């Protein structure tokens, strides 16, 4: 039997080199129990809820990226791999006219939206986000950044997405991220603030209005009433979301009264939610009083 080894050599030659990417690894808490419920016919929406949350979170970004071509271009670069209870998400650190900080901003917005959409379904996640080498195709993921993100997920303990210190160092001169996206707790871990989306969206709206006012101030003046109604709607929507999250978390706390392993995690989530509601904290340092 004659084997043409050149075929295999050519396939190896076609494997591209890794790129520098921002990578997240997200794991569902208590998945063992959730999959048992699914297999026993109790929670038949589990798979649908996970997939729809992953896809809806992408579409949510469409409202925050200025125009359709930019959104489609960014969406094309976003890579998502869902396997069992784990999600690997990545975006190149830089591409086209998007710089590192813009990509990280939209990527964190995607992750926090995914996190919140799952909370609405009673599903909680923890994870890690890092930067480093990355390559993926239909069959494999090869990534130093993913290795670091998995290690961060193991350290996360609570329902949060922990941020690699390498990313924090890169953002030290950008207070914008610490004002809106990044929290630090009393264990010196940095993580994504998934409950601050009202302030983030308000900031995006105000920035867009500032850009419009520089070229068309009359448009702003003519539509002041409509703009205020939009802002009021966003605020009311945020309050409704927070109330909904609070009820879901409290339900999980009541459900886990005799399960210390999960009780502390849900109490941490409720404390963090309440900390976000208190706008007088004026900093990004969150302290959890362990039970």
TAQUIGI-V481335 format. One record per residue. N is the residue number from 1. RES is the residue in one small letter. PSI is psi in degrees with one decimal (* if undefined). OMEGA is omega in whole degrees, -180 to 180 (999 if undefined). Layout:
# TAQUIGI-V481335
[[N RES PSI OMEGA] [N RES PSI OMEGA]]
This chain:
# TAQUIGI-V481335
[[1 x 123.2 180] [2 x 125.0 179] [3 x 128.4 178] [4 x 93.3 -178] [5 x -18.1 179] [6 x -31.4 179] [7 x -46.9 -178] [8 x -35.3 177] [9 x -38.7 179] [10 x -36.4 178] [11 x -39.8 178] [12 x -40.6 -180] [13 x -28.1 -176] [14 x -10.3 -180] [15 x 121.4 -177] [16 x 164.6 176] [17 x 163.3 178] [18 x 158.9 174] [19 x 163.0 174] [20 x 123.4 -176] [21 x 158.2 171] [22 x 124.5 -171] [23 x 138.4 177] [24 x 144.9 174] [25 x 120.6 -175] [26 x 132.0 -177] [27 x 139.7 -180] [28 x 129.2 179] [29 x 139.0 176] [30 x 29.1 -175] [31 x -30.4 180] [32 x -44.8 179] [33 x -38.4 -179] [34 x -42.0 -178] [35 x -30.5 175] [36 x -44.1 179] [37 x -41.7 180] [38 x -48.4 -178] [39 x -25.9 179] [40 x 7.3 175] [41 x 13.3 -178] [42 x -44.4 -178] [43 x 79.2 -175] [44 x -8.4 -180] [45 x 1.5 -173] [46 x -54.1 -177] [47 x -43.1 179] [48 x -41.4 -179] [49 x -41.1 -179] [50 x -46.9 -178] [51 x -43.6 -178] [52 x -36.2 178] [53 x -41.4 179] [54 x -43.9 -177] [55 x -39.2 -180] [56 x -34.7 179] [57 x -34.1 177] [58 x -46.4 -178] [59 x -31.3 178] [60 x -35.1 -179] [61 x -24.4 -178] [62 x -30.3 -179] [63 x -15.5 -173] [64 x -7.4 175] [65 x 130.4 -163] [66 x -40.6 -178] [67 x 163.8 -175] [68 x -49.5 180] [69 x -40.4 179] [70 x -42.3 -180] [71 x -47.6 -179] [72 x -36.6 179] [73 x -45.0 180] [74 x -43.0 -179] [75 x -36.7 180] [76 x -33.1 -178] [77 x -19.8 180] [78 x 123.2 180] [79 x 129.4 -179] [80 x 128.5 177] [81 x 113.0 180] [82 x 121.2 177] [83 x 116.4 -176] [84 x -119.1 -177] [85 x 12.9 -174] [86 x 140.6 174] [87 x 127.6 169] [88 x 120.1 180] [89 x 141.3 -179] [90 x 155.0 174] [91 x 139.2 176] [92 x 143.9 -180] [93 x -35.7 177] [94 x 142.7 171] [95 x 150.4 -178] [96 x -126.2 -178] [97 x 8.0 177] [98 x 125.7 177] [99 x 177.5 -176] [100 x -46.7 -175] [101 x -36.1 177] [102 x -44.4 179] [103 x -42.2 180] [104 x -39.0 179] [105 x -51.9 -179] [106 x -34.8 180] [107 x -44.0 177] [108 x -36.8 178] [109 x -40.5 177] [110 x -49.1 -176] [111 x -42.6 -179] [112 x -34.5 177] [113 x -44.3 176] [114 x -44.0 179] [115 x -46.4 -177] [116 x -36.8 178] [117 x -36.1 177] [118 x -37.0 177] [119 x -39.6 179] [120 x -26.2 178] [121 x 3.9 -178] [122 x 21.3 -179] [123 x 130.1 -177] [124 x 144.6 -176] [125 x 161.8 168] [126 x 160.6 -177] [127 x -169.9 179] [128 x 153.9 178] [129 x 132.1 -175] [130 x -177.7 177] [131 x 142.6 -179] [132 x -158.8 -177] [133 x 147.3 -180] [134 x 135.2 171] [135 x 137.3 174] [136 x 151.5 170] [137 x -159.6 -177] [138 x -18.1 -173] [139 x -31.3 -172] [140 x 158.7 166] [141 x 126.4 -179] [142 x 110.6 -170] [143 x 124.6 171] [144 x -35.0 179] [145 x -37.1 179] [146 x -39.7 177] [147 x -44.4 180] [148 x -38.6 -180] [149 x -37.2 178] [150 x -41.6 178] [151 x -39.2 178] [152 x -38.5 179] [153 x -38.6 179] [154 x -31.4 -180] [155 x -16.8 -171] [156 x -41.3 178] [157 x -54.8 -177] [158 x 171.8 179] [159 x 83.2 -178] [160 x 164.3 178] [161 x 108.0 -175] [162 x 140.7 -175] [163 x 131.5 178] [164 x 138.3 179] [165 x -28.4 177] [166 x -36.4 177] [167 x -39.6 179] [168 x -42.6 179] [169 x -41.8 -179] [170 x -23.1 -175] [171 x 3.1 -174] [172 x -32.2 -178] [173 x 7.6 -180] [174 x 90.2 -177] [175 x -20.7 -180] [176 x -43.5 -179] [177 x -39.0 -179] [178 x -25.8 177] [179 x -33.5 -170] [180 x -32.9 -167] [181 x -28.2 -168] [182 x 133.1 174] [183 x 155.2 173] [184 x 135.7 180] [185 x -176.6 -176] [186 x 2.3 172] [187 x 9.9 180] [188 x 27.0 173] [189 x 137.1 175] [190 x 139.6 -179] [191 x 164.5 -177] [192 x 132.8 175] [193 x 100.0 -177] [194 x -5.4 -178] [195 x 13.1 -176] [196 x 25.0 -172] [197 x -23.7 178] [198 x -47.1 179] [199 x -38.1 179] [200 x -48.8 -179] [201 x -37.9 177] [202 x -40.2 179] [203 x -41.0 178] [204 x -45.0 179] [205 x -46.3 -179] [206 x -39.3 178] [207 x -42.2 179] [208 x -38.7 178] [209 x -37.1 177] [210 x -40.0 179] [211 x -42.1 180] [212 x -41.6 -176] [213 x -26.1 -180] [214 x -25.7 -179] [215 x -20.6 -176] [216 x 71.5 -178] [217 x -33.1 180] [218 x -34.4 179] [219 x -42.9 180] [220 x -45.4 -178] [221 x -40.8 -179] [222 x -26.5 -173] [223 x 23.3 -179] [224 x -42.9 -178] [225 x -42.8 179] [226 x -42.3 180] [227 x -42.7 179] [228 x -35.6 178] [229 x -38.1 177] [230 x -45.0 179] [231 x -41.2 179] [232 x -40.5 178] [233 x -44.5 179] [234 x -41.5 -179] [235 x -45.4 179] [236 x -39.2 179] [237 x -41.0 179] [238 x -45.2 -180] [239 x -39.6 177] [240 x -41.8 179] [241 x -45.7 -179] [242 x -42.2 179] [243 x -40.0 179] [244 x -45.5 178] [245 x -42.6 -178] [246 x -44.2 180] [247 x -41.0 -179] [248 x -43.7 -180] [249 x -42.6 179] [250 x -35.4 177] [251 x -42.5 179] [252 x -36.6 178] [253 x -46.4 179] [254 x -37.4 -178] [255 x -28.2 -174] [256 x 25.6 -177] [257 x -30.5 -177] [258 x 18.2 178] [259 x 89.5 -175] [260 x -35.3 -177] [261 x -42.8 -178] [262 x -26.4 -178] [263 x -46.2 -179] [264 x -37.6 -180] [265 x -43.9 -179] [266 x -33.0 176] [267 x -36.2 175] [268 x -45.0 -179] [269 x -41.1 179] [270 x -41.9 177] [271 x -42.3 -179] [272 x -38.7 176] [273 x -47.0 -180] [274 x -35.2 177] [275 x -37.1 178] [276 x -34.2 180] [277 x -35.1 180] [278 x 94.2 -176] [279 x 1.6 179] [280 x 0.8 -178] [281 x -32.4 172] [282 x 25.6 175] [283 x 177.7 -178] [284 x 15.9 -179] [285 x 120.1 -179] [286 x 133.6 -179] [287 x 125.8 178] [288 x 126.6 177] [289 x 99.7 -175] [290 x 145.0 -179] [291 x * 999]]
